[in-house]
Amino acid sequence: MEWGMANRLTQLVQSDGHALFLPVDHGYFQGPTRKLEEPRQTIEPLLPYADALFITRGVLRSSVDPENTRPVILRVSGGTSMAGKDLANEGITTSMEEVIRLNASAVGISVFIGSDYEKETLLNLSKLVDDGERYGIPVMAVTAVGREMEKREARYLAMCCRIAAELGARIVKTYWCPDFDKVTDGCPVPVIIAGGPQVDTELEVFQFVHDGMQKGAIGVNLGRNIWQNDFPVAMIMAIRAIVHQGATAREAQELYQSQKNASQQ
């Protein structure tokens, strides 16, 4: 592996082999998402606890202090919105020159396997990998499912992750599911957990994160489960404890509760 590629991956994945990425890229297709209406206010208190930010170039420039940041994974796919007909009809929105100009450590792109635009998004990934390898910039593939949430099951996600790895992604971001080990076992590159199922309590978030880590994930890429929580700093601290300290779900819950209580005093 070239020095630049290895160095950038080391920035993202910590010495324990694990990583906590904080995604704040939701506005690229959702607009001003709840509790992400003012990105700077959302990002700043969480930044000390994240290993990297997954972000668009516009929000990076407008809302992140270049003197106080974390490694950046730049969202480079888009071109569709919640108001349009099909979220899967994405293209590459950001050039590799722009990625280098912004000093990003990696790039992220969605692929929509099983959709009408499967071929186009997989070819987008392939082209991005070609460009990334040329400049030593790793590509994170995001196994997106658009509006079809029922696709979050092991057989489908395992197929998506393996295809992304086969096309050259250095890291794959995918949803947690029951039998998550079937997903990670079939993927020869590191797997990061995206948002899991809709849950009602913080403990349920901690449970699926812990389960995913036990079954082969190297970390998480959780956004709304963190910054839409009423106590986002407590939430990210608790998730970080699972990812980097091997905490159980119950231990994470106790940490969350203690930090929540402290913030209310």
C-alpha positions as CSV (number, residue, x, y, z in Angstrom):
1,M,0.0,0.0,0.0
2,E,1.3,3.4,-0.9
3,W,2.4,5.7,2.0
4,G,-0.3,8.3,1.3
5,M,-3.1,5.8,1.2
6,A,-1.8,4.1,4.4
7,N,-1.4,7.4,6.2
8,R,-4.9,8.5,5.4
9,L,-6.4,5.2,6.5
10,T,-4.4,5.5,9.8
11,Q,-6.0,9.0,10.3
12,L,-9.4,7.4,10.1
13,V,-9.0,4.1,11.8
14,Q,-7.4,4.5,15.2
15,S,-4.5,2.4,16.7
16,D,-7.0,0.0,18.3
17,G,-8.3,-0.9,14.8
18,H,-11.7,0.9,15.5
19,A,-13.3,4.1,14.4
20,L,-16.2,6.5,15.2
21,F,-17.2,8.5,12.2
22,L,-19.7,11.3,12.6
23,P,-21.9,11.9,9.5
24,V,-23.4,15.3,9.0
25,D,-24.0,15.0,5.3
26,H,-27.8,14.4,5.4
27,G,-28.6,17.9,4.0
28,Y,-27.3,16.9,0.6
29,F,-30.6,15.2,-0.2
30,Q,-32.8,16.1,2.8
31,G,-32.2,19.8,3.2
32,P,-32.2,21.3,6.7
33,T,-32.7,18.1,8.7
34,R,-34.1,18.4,12.2
35,K,-31.3,19.4,14.6
36,L,-28.9,19.9,11.7
37,E,-30.5,23.2,10.6
38,E,-27.4,25.0,11.8
39,P,-24.5,22.6,11.2
40,R,-21.9,24.4,13.1
41,Q,-23.9,24.3,16.3
42,T,-24.5,20.6,15.9
43,I,-20.9,19.7,15.0
44,E,-18.8,21.8,17.4
45,P,-19.7,20.1,20.8
46,L,-19.4,16.6,19.2
47,L,-16.2,17.1,17.4
48,P,-13.8,16.1,20.3
49,Y,-15.4,12.7,20.4
50,A,-15.4,11.8,16.7
51,D,-12.5,10.2,14.8
52,A,-13.6,11.7,11.5
53,L,-16.4,13.8,10.0
54,F,-18.5,12.6,7.0
55,I,-19.5,15.9,5.4
56,T,-20.1,17.7,2.2
57,R,-17.8,20.4,0.8
58,G,-20.2,23.2,1.3
59,V,-20.9,22.5,5.0
60,L,-17.2,21.8,5.6
61,R,-16.3,25.3,4.2
62,S,-19.1,27.1,6.0
63,S,-19.4,25.3,9.3
64,V,-16.1,23.7,10.4
65,D,-13.1,25.7,11.7
66,P,-10.0,24.6,9.7
67,E,-7.9,25.1,12.8
68,N,-10.0,22.8,15.0
69,T,-11.3,19.8,13.1
70,R,-10.9,16.0,12.6
71,P,-10.0,14.1,9.5
72,V,-12.6,14.6,6.8
73,I,-14.5,12.0,4.7
74,L,-15.9,14.1,1.9
75,R,-19.4,13.1,0.6
76,V,-18.9,13.2,-3.2
77,S,-22.1,11.6,-4.5
78,G,-25.5,13.3,-5.0
79,G,-27.7,15.0,-7.5
80,T,-31.1,13.8,-6.1
81,S,-33.4,14.9,-3.3
82,M,-36.3,13.7,-1.2
83,A,-38.6,15.7,-3.5
84,G,-37.5,13.9,-6.6
85,K,-38.6,10.6,-8.1
86,D,-35.7,8.3,-7.2
87,L,-33.0,8.8,-4.6
88,A,-30.9,6.2,-6.4
89,N,-30.2,8.3,-9.4
90,E,-27.0,9.8,-8.1
91,G,-23.8,11.0,-9.8
92,I,-20.4,12.1,-8.6
93,T,-20.7,15.7,-7.5
94,T,-17.1,16.6,-6.4
95,S,-13.9,16.3,-8.4
96,M,-10.8,14.6,-7.0
97,E,-9.0,18.0,-7.3
98,E,-11.5,19.5,-4.9
99,V,-11.0,16.6,-2.5
100,I,-7.3,17.3,-2.5
101,R,-7.8,21.0,-2.2
102,L,-9.9,20.4,0.9
103,N,-7.3,18.1,2.4
104,A,-9.8,15.3,2.8
105,S,-8.6,11.9,4.2
106,A,-11.2,9.9,2.3
107,V,-14.3,10.2,0.1
108,G,-17.7,8.6,0.5
109,I,-20.2,7.6,-2.2
110,S,-23.5,5.8,-2.2
111,V,-24.3,2.7,-4.2
112,F,-27.9,1.5,-4.7
113,I,-27.8,-2.2,-5.5
114,G,-31.0,-3.7,-6.7
115,S,-32.4,-0.3,-7.8
116,D,-33.1,0.9,-11.3
117,Y,-29.8,2.8,-11.1
118,E,-27.6,-0.1,-9.8
119,K,-25.3,-0.1,-12.8
120,E,-24.8,3.7,-12.8
121,T,-24.0,3.9,-9.1
122,L,-21.6,1.0,-9.2
123,L,-19.8,2.5,-12.2
124,N,-19.6,5.8,-10.2
125,L,-17.9,3.8,-7.4
126,S,-15.5,2.2,-9.9
127,K,-14.5,5.6,-11.4
128,L,-14.1,7.1,-8.0
129,V,-11.8,4.2,-6.9
130,D,-9.7,4.7,-10.0
131,D,-9.3,8.4,-9.2
132,G,-8.8,7.8,-5.5
133,E,-6.1,5.1,-6.0
134,R,-4.3,7.5,-8.4
135,Y,-4.0,10.1,-5.6
136,G,-3.8,7.8,-2.6
137,I,-7.3,8.7,-1.3
138,P,-9.4,5.9,0.1
139,V,-13.0,5.4,-0.9
140,M,-15.8,4.5,1.5
141,A,-18.8,2.9,-0.2
142,V,-22.2,3.5,1.4
143,T,-24.7,0.7,0.8
144,A,-27.7,2.9,0.5
145,V,-31.3,1.6,0.2
146,G,-33.2,4.8,-0.6
147,R,-36.7,4.6,0.7
148,E,-36.8,0.8,0.7
149,M,-36.0,0.1,4.4
150,E,-37.1,-3.5,4.2
151,K,-33.8,-4.3,2.4
152,R,-31.9,-4.1,5.7
153,E,-31.4,-7.9,6.0
154,A,-28.2,-9.9,6.1
155,R,-28.3,-11.6,2.7
156,Y,-28.9,-8.4,0.8
157,L,-26.4,-6.3,2.8
158,A,-23.7,-9.0,2.5
159,M,-24.1,-8.9,-1.3
160,C,-23.9,-5.1,-1.3
161,C,-20.8,-5.0,0.9
162,R,-19.0,-7.7,-1.1
163,I,-19.7,-6.0,-4.4
164,A,-18.4,-2.7,-3.1
165,A,-15.3,-4.4,-1.8
166,E,-14.8,-6.2,-5.2
167,L,-14.9,-2.8,-7.0
168,G,-12.2,-1.4,-4.8
169,A,-13.8,0.4,-1.8
170,R,-11.3,0.5,1.1
171,I,-14.1,0.8,3.7
172,V,-17.8,-0.1,3.5
173,K,-20.6,1.6,5.4
174,T,-23.7,-0.5,5.8
175,Y,-26.7,-0.9,8.0
176,W,-26.8,-3.1,11.1
177,C,-29.0,-6.1,10.9
178,P,-29.6,-9.4,12.7
179,D,-26.9,-12.0,11.8
180,F,-24.6,-9.1,11.1
181,D,-21.6,-11.5,11.1
182,K,-22.9,-12.8,7.8
183,V,-22.3,-9.3,6.4
184,T,-18.8,-8.8,7.8
185,D,-17.6,-12.4,7.2
186,G,-18.2,-12.0,3.5
187,C,-16.6,-8.6,3.2
188,P,-12.8,-8.5,2.8
189,V,-12.5,-4.8,3.8
190,P,-13.4,-3.1,7.0
191,V,-17.1,-2.6,7.7
192,I,-18.6,0.4,9.5
193,I,-22.1,0.4,11.0
194,A,-24.6,2.9,9.6
195,G,-27.8,3.8,11.4
196,G,-29.7,0.7,12.6
197,P,-33.4,0.0,12.9
198,Q,-35.8,2.6,14.3
199,V,-35.6,2.2,18.0
200,D,-37.4,3.9,21.0
201,T,-34.6,4.0,23.6
202,E,-30.9,4.8,23.8
203,L,-30.3,1.4,25.2
204,E,-31.5,-0.2,22.0
205,V,-29.0,1.9,20.0
206,F,-26.2,0.8,22.3
207,Q,-27.3,-2.8,21.9
208,F,-27.1,-2.9,18.1
209,V,-23.8,-1.0,18.1
210,H,-22.3,-3.5,20.6
211,D,-23.8,-6.4,18.7
212,G,-22.3,-5.1,15.4
213,M,-18.9,-4.6,17.0
214,Q,-18.9,-8.1,18.4
215,K,-19.8,-9.5,15.0
216,G,-17.0,-7.9,13.0
217,A,-17.6,-4.2,12.5
218,I,-14.6,-1.9,13.1
219,G,-16.8,1.0,14.2
220,V,-19.8,3.2,13.5
221,N,-21.0,6.0,11.3
222,L,-24.0,7.2,13.2
223,G,-25.6,10.6,12.8
224,R,-29.2,11.1,13.7
225,N,-28.9,8.5,16.6
226,I,-26.4,11.0,18.1
227,W,-27.2,14.6,17.1
228,Q,-31.0,14.2,17.2
229,N,-30.8,12.9,20.7
230,D,-31.8,15.4,23.4
231,F,-28.3,14.9,25.0
232,P,-26.0,14.4,22.0
233,V,-22.7,14.7,23.8
234,A,-23.7,12.1,26.3
235,M,-24.8,9.9,23.4
236,I,-21.6,10.1,21.5
237,M,-19.5,9.6,24.6
238,A,-21.5,6.4,25.4
239,I,-21.1,5.1,21.8
240,R,-17.4,5.9,21.8
241,A,-17.1,3.8,25.0
242,I,-18.5,0.8,23.1
243,V,-16.3,1.4,20.0
244,H,-13.0,2.2,21.7
245,Q,-13.2,0.8,25.2
246,G,-15.2,-2.3,24.7
247,A,-18.1,-1.2,26.9
248,T,-21.2,-3.3,27.0
249,A,-24.6,-1.8,26.1
250,R,-25.5,-1.6,29.8
251,E,-22.2,0.2,30.6
252,A,-22.8,2.6,27.8
253,Q,-26.3,3.2,29.1
254,E,-24.9,4.0,32.6
255,L,-22.3,6.4,31.1
256,Y,-25.0,8.1,29.0
257,Q,-27.2,8.5,32.1
258,S,-24.4,9.9,34.2
259,Q,-23.4,12.5,31.6
260,K,-27.0,13.4,31.0
261,N,-27.5,14.0,34.7
262,A,-24.3,16.0,34.9
263,S,-25.5,18.3,32.1
264,Q,-28.8,19.0,33.8
265,Q,-27.2,20.1,37.1
